[in-house]
C-alpha cells in the first residue's frame, strides 16, 4: 500500500494549508481544480464546520457542496452567498460539487430547491466560519471582536486600520475543528454587497467554448453503455425477450429485464444503440387511448376517490347567507363560490 493511499482528509488539509468548511454541495468534474483528498471513511459529518469550505493559503475559498450545476446558474449564486457572508471577493470563490467521496449528502438537485436548501446551509456555514475567523483575529491583533471589521477577506482593527490579518494567515493550514452550532446569525440582507448584484455566470464560458464536459461526453476507464428498449405503446406489458436475436452484436455485455423494463448493456455506445434497435421483444399492447375528440368525456368517467384536505365550518350555511354565489364546472366536479 502506498503512503498516498493511507493519508486521511484531515492530514492532507494540514499539509496543503487549507481550511475546509463543507456543506455537501456538488461539483462539476472538469472544474475540480481544488486539491481534495479522498478520506478513508467518507466526508466529514455535516455538523462539522470543516465539511463546507476550504480556505487556501493564497486566499482562495473553495465551496464544498452536494448540489450540482444543471444549467440554472447555481454555481454562481451559491458562490455569491458565500462571498457575501464571508466578506470575501467573489472572484476568489471556487467550488467542488457532487464529489460523493468528500462532500456532505444534501439530497438530489431538483425542484428548484438548491438556493432555498443548499444556499441556507452554506450561508450558515459561512457565517460561522467568519465568526470563528474574527475571533482568531481578535486574539492575534489584541483587539476586541466588536472593534474589528472585515473586508475582502482581511480582518482589520477599526481605529488602527493598518493592524490587519488575512483569513489565510489566521488559519495557517489548520482546520476549524469545531461544530456548526446554528447560533451565529447571518448578515442582515440590507448589508449584502454581492447577493442581488449582476455577476457573470461562471459556468457559461466553458459551455460557449465547448470545454464543458456533458454527461454524454463523460468517459471512465472500462465504462459500459446502456440503452432502454422502448415498448410498442404506452402501458404495454412485456411478454417475452428474445436475447438470441442480438447474439451477433459486437460488444454485447448483458440484456437487462426487470418487470416491464428491458435494456441492453454494451462496451460502446453505438453497439448499445444497435442492440436496442435489433433485439426482438414481444409486447402485449394495452387498450388504445381515446381519440382527442373524446378525451374530455373519457376523463370525466374515470373513477375518483374524494378526500377532504380540511373540514371546518358550515359550507351550506355560508353559501345560503352569501349575497352572491358563483358556479363553475371542472373536469371532475362542480363548485360553488360565495361572495
Secondary structure per residue as TSV (DSSP state, phi and psi in degrees):
chain	resnum	aa	ss	phi	psi
A	1	X	-	360.0	134.3
A	2	X	-	-79.8	160.1
A	3	X	H	-62.8	-37.3
A	4	X	H	-62.0	-32.0
A	5	X	H	-78.0	-13.2
A	6	X	H	-97.8	-14.3
A	7	X	-	-67.5	138.9
A	8	X	-	-90.3	165.6
A	9	X	H	-58.9	-46.4
A	10	X	H	-64.0	-40.7
A	11	X	H	-65.1	-39.5
A	12	X	H	-61.4	-46.2
A	13	X	H	-64.7	-34.9
A	14	X	H	-65.0	-39.4
A	15	X	H	-70.9	-36.2
A	16	X	H	-83.5	-8.8
A	17	X	T	69.9	45.0
A	18	X	-	-130.6	145.7
A	19	X	E	-102.2	131.0
A	20	X	E	-110.4	125.7
A	21	X	E	-127.5	102.0
A	22	X	E	-117.0	138.3
A	23	X	-	-125.9	53.7
A	24	X	-	35.0	61.4
A	25	X	B	-107.4	139.9
A	26	X	-	-73.9	160.5
A	27	X	-	-129.9	144.6
A	28	X	-	-76.7	123.7
A	29	X	G	-53.6	-41.3
A	30	X	G	-63.3	-30.3
A	31	X	G	-92.2	6.3
A	32	X	-	-74.8	70.3
A	33	X	-	-88.8	-20.2
A	34	X	S	-76.9	141.8
A	35	X	-	-68.5	121.7
A	36	X	-	-129.8	124.9
A	37	X	-	-92.6	134.3
A	38	X	-	-73.8	119.3
A	39	X	-	-72.9	158.1
A	40	X	T	-71.8	-27.0
A	41	X	T	-123.1	23.9
A	42	X	S	91.5	-174.8
A	43	X	S	-66.4	159.5
A	44	X	-	-66.6	156.7
A	45	X	-	-58.6	148.7
A	46	X	T	-64.7	-16.8
A	47	X	T	-84.6	0.1
A	48	X	B	-92.2	129.6
A	49	X	G	-60.4	-29.5
A	50	X	G	-74.8	8.9
A	51	X	G	-99.0	5.8
A	52	X	E	-127.4	-37.1
A	53	X	E	-136.5	149.7
A	54	X	E	-119.5	121.0
A	55	X	E	-103.6	116.0
A	56	X	-	-89.5	166.0
A	57	X	T	-64.2	-27.4
A	58	X	T	-86.8	6.5
A	59	X	S	93.6	-6.5
A	60	X	-	-74.4	155.4
A	61	X	E	-128.3	124.7
A	62	X	E	-102.0	125.7
A	63	X	E	-86.5	130.0
A	64	X	E	-103.7	120.0
A	65	X	E	-142.3	147.7
A	66	X	S	-90.3	-6.4
A	67	X	-	-89.3	150.5
A	68	X	-	-123.2	157.9
A	69	X	-	-81.2	116.6
A	70	X	S	-115.4	22.8
A	71	X	S	98.4	4.6
A	72	X	S	-97.7	-2.2
A	73	X	S	89.1	12.8
A	74	X	H	-68.4	-22.9
A	75	X	H	-66.0	-21.4
A	76	X	H	-90.0	-49.1
A	77	X	H	-66.3	-36.7
A	78	X	H	-66.6	-35.5
A	79	X	H	-67.2	-36.1
A	80	X	H	-61.6	-42.1
A	81	X	H	-59.5	-48.0
A	82	X	H	-67.5	-43.3
A	83	X	H	-59.4	-42.9
A	84	X	H	-68.4	-45.1
A	85	X	H	-70.6	-32.3
A	86	X	H	-86.7	-14.1
A	87	X	T	58.9	52.9
A	88	X	-	-125.8	145.1
A	89	X	-	-58.3	135.0
A	90	X	G	-57.0	-40.0
A	91	X	G	-67.9	-11.5
A	92	X	G	-95.9	1.2
A	93	X	E	-93.3	125.0
A	94	X	E	-116.6	-178.9
A	95	X	E	-154.7	153.9
A	96	X	E	-116.3	119.8
A	97	X	E	-120.0	140.1
A	98	X	S	60.0	27.7
A	99	X	-	-86.7	96.2
A	100	X	T	-64.7	-16.7
A	101	X	T	-84.8	-18.0
A	102	X	T	-131.8	-10.7
A	103	X	S	-110.8	153.4
A	104	X	-	-68.8	144.3
A	105	X	-	-75.1	108.6
A	106	X	-	-103.9	20.9
A	107	X	-	72.5	171.6
A	108	X	-	-63.3	161.2
A	109	X	S	-91.0	106.9
A	110	X	-	-162.0	163.3
A	111	X	T	60.5	25.6
A	112	X	T	54.2	38.2
A	113	X	-	-102.5	-1.7
A	114	X	I	-61.8	-48.0
A	115	X	I	-70.3	-41.6
A	116	X	I	-63.4	-44.9
A	117	X	I	-95.2	-61.3
A	118	X	I	-63.7	-37.7
A	119	X	I	-64.3	-40.5
A	120	X	H	-67.1	-35.4
A	121	X	H	-66.2	-44.8
A	122	X	H	-66.6	-37.4
A	123	X	H	-60.7	-44.3
A	124	X	H	-66.0	-41.4
A	125	X	H	-63.2	-44.3
A	126	X	H	-64.5	-38.1
A	127	X	H	-63.2	-41.8
A	128	X	H	-71.6	-35.7
A	129	X	H	-63.1	-44.7
A	130	X	H	-62.6	-43.8
A	131	X	H	-60.4	-40.2
A	132	X	H	-66.8	-42.9
A	133	X	H	-65.0	-40.5
A	134	X	H	-65.2	-36.9
A	135	X	H	-64.4	-41.5
A	136	X	H	-63.8	-38.7
A	137	X	H	-65.7	-36.7
A	138	X	H	-59.9	-41.9
A	139	X	H	-68.5	-43.5
A	140	X	H	-64.8	-40.9
A	141	X	H	-93.0	-6.6
A	142	X	T	67.7	40.2
A	143	X	-	-134.3	163.0
A	144	X	-	-77.9	154.4
A	145	X	G	-58.7	-38.0
A	146	X	G	-65.5	-22.6
A	147	X	G	-97.8	15.8
A	148	X	E	-111.0	149.8
A	149	X	E	-131.8	150.7
A	150	X	E	-124.2	135.1
A	151	X	E	-154.9	133.6
A	152	X	T	55.7	34.2
A	153	X	T	77.2	14.4
A	154	X	E	-119.6	130.4
A	155	X	E	-100.4	125.9
A	156	X	E	-127.6	156.5
A	157	X	E	-84.1	130.4
A	158	X	T	-57.6	-46.3
A	159	X	T	-94.4	8.6
A	160	X	E	-150.8	72.4
A	161	X	E	-59.6	-23.1
A	162	X	E	-74.3	-16.3
A	163	X	E	-84.1	102.1
A	164	X	E	-148.1	163.9
A	165	X	E	-152.4	143.2
A	166	X	E	-87.8	160.5
A	167	X	H	-56.3	-45.4
A	168	X	H	-61.6	-42.0
A	169	X	H	-67.5	-31.0
A	170	X	H	-66.5	-37.8
A	171	X	H	-83.9	-37.6
A	172	X	T	59.3	31.8
A	173	X	T	86.6	2.0
A	174	X	-	-93.3	159.8
A	175	X	-	-93.3	168.4
A	176	X	-	-66.0	-50.4
A	177	X	-	69.4	24.9
A	178	X	-	-129.2	168.6
A	179	X	B	-95.1	157.4
A	180	X	-	-77.9	114.1
A	181	X	-	-86.6	-28.8
A	182	X	S	78.7	3.0
A	183	X	-	-93.9	-14.7
A	184	X	S	-82.3	127.1
A	185	X	-	-85.1	125.5
A	186	X	-	-64.9	174.7
A	187	X	-	-60.0	154.4
A	188	X	-	-73.3	129.0
A	189	X	G	-51.4	-26.4
A	190	X	G	-67.5	-14.4
A	191	X	G	-101.1	4.1
A	192	X	-	-62.4	139.3
A	193	X	S	-120.9	-13.3
A	194	X	S	-115.2	-45.4
A	195	X	T	-64.4	133.8
A	196	X	T	87.7	-4.9
A	197	X	S	-98.7	148.3
A	198	X	-	-66.7	120.8
A	199	X	-	-130.0	130.5
A	200	X	-	-57.4	132.4
A	201	X	-	-65.3	129.6
A	202	X	T	-75.0	-16.5
A	203	X	T	-90.8	-12.4
A	204	X	H	-70.4	-45.3
A	205	X	H	-53.2	-45.0
A	206	X	H	-66.2	-33.2
A	207	X	H	-71.7	-38.0
A	208	X	H	-70.5	-31.3
A	209	X	H	-93.6	-7.0
A	210	X	T	85.3	5.3
A	211	X	-	-74.0	-30.2
A	212	X	S	-61.9	137.0
A	213	X	-	-99.2	111.5
A	214	X	-	-82.0	163.8
A	215	X	G	-55.6	-41.7
A	216	X	G	-69.5	-13.1
A	217	X	G	-102.7	-3.0
A	218	X	-	-75.9	138.0
A	219	X	-	-133.2	139.5
A	220	X	-	-129.0	148.8
A	221	X	T	-58.0	127.2
A	222	X	T	78.0	9.5
A	223	X	-	-72.4	150.6
A	224	X	-	-105.9	169.8
A	225	X	E	-125.2	140.7
A	226	X	E	-125.5	157.0
A	227	X	E	-142.4	141.7
A	228	X	E	-87.1	138.1
A	229	X	-	-93.1	114.5
A	230	X	-	-78.0	143.3
A	231	X	-	-71.5	167.8
A	232	X	S	-72.8	-23.3
A	233	X	S	-159.6	163.2
A	234	X	T	-62.2	126.7
A	235	X	T	84.7	6.1
A	236	X	-	-64.9	145.5
A	237	X	E	-101.2	138.7
A	238	X	E	-75.8	129.3
A	239	X	E	-102.5	-51.2
A	240	X	E	-159.6	155.9
A	241	X	E	-125.2	126.7
A	242	X	E	-101.1	86.1
A	243	X	G	-62.6	-28.4
A	244	X	G	-63.6	-18.3
A	245	X	G	-69.5	-15.4
A	246	X	G	-125.5	22.2
A	247	X	T	-63.7	-22.7
A	248	X	T	-90.2	-1.7
A	249	X	S	-71.9	121.8
A	250	X	T	-66.3	145.7
A	251	X	T	79.2	4.7
A	252	X	E	-66.0	128.3
A	253	X	E	-104.7	-46.5
A	254	X	E	-164.6	149.2
A	255	X	E	-105.4	125.5
A	256	X	E	-105.9	125.0
A	257	X	E	-128.9	124.3
A	258	X	E	-145.8	108.6
A	259	X	T	62.9	-122.1
A	260	X	T	-96.9	11.9
A	261	X	E	-95.0	136.0
A	262	X	E	-132.9	131.4
A	263	X	E	-145.6	162.7
A	264	X	E	-126.5	147.4
A	265	X	E	-124.8	129.0
A	266	X	E	-135.5	169.2
A	267	X	S	-72.6	-31.8
A	268	X	S	-127.3	157.1
A	269	X	H	-63.9	-46.3
A	270	X	H	-65.1	-27.5
A	271	X	H	-69.9	-40.2
A	272	X	H	-66.1	-39.2
A	273	X	H	-61.9	-44.7
A	274	X	H	-65.3	-43.8
A	275	X	H	-62.3	-42.4
A	276	X	H	-64.9	-32.1
A	277	X	H	-77.9	-34.1
A	278	X	H	-97.2	-17.6
A	279	X	-	-64.5	138.4
A	280	X	E	-91.9	120.6
A	281	X	E	-128.4	134.5
A	282	X	E	-102.7	126.1
A	283	X	E	-117.8	147.5
A	284	X	E	-98.8	108.2
A	285	X	-	-67.9	142.3
A	286	X	-	-80.7	177.4
A	287	X	-	-63.2	144.3
A	288	X	-	-65.1	147.8
A	289	X	-	-67.7	151.5
A	290	X	-	-66.0	154.5
A	291	X	-	-63.7	150.6
A	292	X	G	-57.6	-32.6
A	293	X	G	-69.1	-17.4
A	294	X	G	-108.2	3.2
A	295	X	H	-61.8	-42.0
A	296	X	H	-60.1	-49.0
A	297	X	H	-66.6	-36.3
A	298	X	H	-62.8	-41.4
A	299	X	H	-66.1	-37.4
A	300	X	H	-66.2	-26.4
A	301	X	H	-87.5	-9.1
A	302	X	S	-68.8	127.1
A	303	X	-	-59.8	144.2
A	304	X	-	-131.6	156.9
A	305	X	-	-117.5	110.9
A	306	X	-	-81.0	131.7
A	307	X	-	-132.6	133.1
A	308	X	-	-86.0	123.0
A	309	X	S	-71.3	-31.9
A	310	X	-	-156.2	152.2
A	311	X	-	-144.3	98.6
A	312	X	-	-145.3	149.5
A	313	X	S	78.6	-174.7
A	314	X	-	-120.5	98.1
A	315	X	H	-63.1	-45.6
A	316	X	H	-60.6	-42.1
A	317	X	H	-66.8	-38.9
A	318	X	H	-64.9	-41.8
A	319	X	H	-66.2	-40.3
A	320	X	H	-65.7	-30.3
A	321	X	T	-95.8	4.1
A	322	X	-	-81.8	153.1
A	323	X	S	-69.9	-40.5
A	324	X	-	-139.5	149.4
A	325	X	E	-127.4	150.8
A	326	X	E	-124.1	142.8
A	327	X	E	-120.5	130.5
A	328	X	E	-132.6	151.6
A	329	X	E	-122.2	129.7
A	330	X	-	-110.4	-175.7
A	331	X	S	-65.7	-25.5
A	332	X	S	-104.5	-32.2
A	333	X	-	-166.6	167.9
A	334	X	E	-98.8	157.4
A	335	X	E	-142.0	147.4
A	336	X	E	-109.7	137.2
A	337	X	E	-119.8	136.6
A	338	X	E	-104.7	148.5
A	339	X	-	-134.6	360.0
